[in-house]
Amino acid sequence: MADFSGWEVLDRDGRLMPYLGRQTLFLNRGIALMPNTLFADGTIEFDVAIHGQAGFAGVLFRAASSNDYELIYLRTHRSRQWDALQYTPINAGQESWQLYSGEGYNASAELPANRWVHVRVVVDGYGAEVFVDGASVPQLRVRDLKREWQAGRVGLWGRSGAASFSNVKVTPFDRPRPTRSANAPAPGMITQWSISRSIAAAGLDLSGMPAAVTFEPVTAEASGILNIARYRSPSTERPADDDGRDVVFARAVLRVARERRARVSFGFSDDVVVFLDGRPVFAGRSGYLLRDGSDLGTLSVGTTALDLLLTPGRHELTFAVIEAFGGWGVAAKIEGAPDVTVEPAGKER
């Protein structure tokens, strides 16, 4: 499809404009959905012209709504860097690039400005490959698309007015419904959690666990990452002094047969307060550029650890996970203590 007739442009600054000899779609901050196309697997191709400024431009697919889709994008200002290409799922309008970084999620590619660059994305089951500027081998191989497999809409995505798009072509192919690989979590990784509703973080007293918090069970990925955005949207109840942040309490119930010390290593995004049996034992920040001018705030298990003295019986380990933007999640692992078990999560107060 060479033009953009019938496209649904969900961006007040999105517009058709001539650029480098073509009629193009320019997206400043938003998405544009292709008409009359349902896509689960196949090939998506498009040309992109980068304007030479910092920004982001990409393609979305399997969109269930304008807030729920898979996304692969270019960081237009990171040519040849390790994170020039990025995959992230979008759930309830929330990006998760801080949770998914490194091999399988990022890759390097040359992203020249002020000329047309062809991008080809091949989607197959729970995997995808990305070829930039005529590459014969994919620069990015996504091995684990995070959203459930289903046909959905295809579209374009842009931030900061960094690029224009042209010549979008979608070629679906039929295949049986794929089965997601059942990978086993690493020993000690906590995968059974219960989470609260989302609460506006501004003004919330986290010197202790709030009263009357209701939890419901969820399961982390085999990697250990609990992507809260899969289950919770930002709170709709905002205080007068709102700063845009939200908190969800994620609880794991530990069972200990004998008194012992146990090390819990964990990662989080963006901020966290950790409670053991309702008592705060740790508070930390790991948001974008908070630690230093190059820290992206990406989640990595093992960046932080707590040595806990656990008496025989049941213990509640609760993480108040606070989100600003870029990824809302936590992952935790019990190190070298196979006799400390995690009870199956259940609905509780």
TAKA-V316366 format. One record per backbone hydrogen bond with DSSP energy under -1.0 kcal/mol. CO is the residue of the C=O (numbers start at 1). NH is the residue of the N-H. If there is no record, write none. Layout:
co = (CO;CO)
nh = (NH;NH)
//
This chain:
co = (4;8;10;11;15;17;19;22;24;25;26;28;30;31;32;33;39;41;42;43;44;45;46;47;48;49;50;55;56;57;58;59;60;61;63;67;68;68;69;70;71;72;73;74;75;78;81;84;85;86;88;90;91;94;96;96;98;102;102;105;107;109;117;118;119;120;121;122;123;124;126;127;128;129;130;130;131;140;142;152;153;154;155;156;157;158;159;162;164;165;166;169;171;181;186;188;191;193;194;195;199;201;215;216;218;221;225;226;226;227;228;228;239;245;246;247;248;249;250;251;252;253;254;255;256;260;262;263;264;265;266;267;269;270;271;272;273;274;274;275;276;279;282;284;287;295;300;304;306;308;310;313;315;316;317;318;319;320;321;322;323;326;328;329;330;331;332;333;337;341;348)
nh = (7;33;31;14;26;24;22;19;17;165;15;161;158;10;156;8;152;173;123;171;121;169;119;166;117;164;114;76;159;74;157;72;155;70;153;93;64;65;90;61;88;59;86;57;78;81;84;75;107;73;71;69;94;91;99;100;299;105;106;87;85;80;48;133;46;131;44;129;42;127;145;124;142;122;139;140;120;130;128;39;63;34;60;32;58;30;56;51;49;25;47;45;43;183;189;334;220;218;251;216;247;204;348;195;193;224;221;228;330;230;231;232;242;201;323;199;321;196;319;194;317;343;315;341;313;310;308;335;306;333;304;331;329;286;322;284;320;281;282;318;279;276;274;272;290;289;303;266;264;262;260;256;254;277;252;275;250;273;248;271;246;98;228;269;226;267;190;265;340;255;215)
//
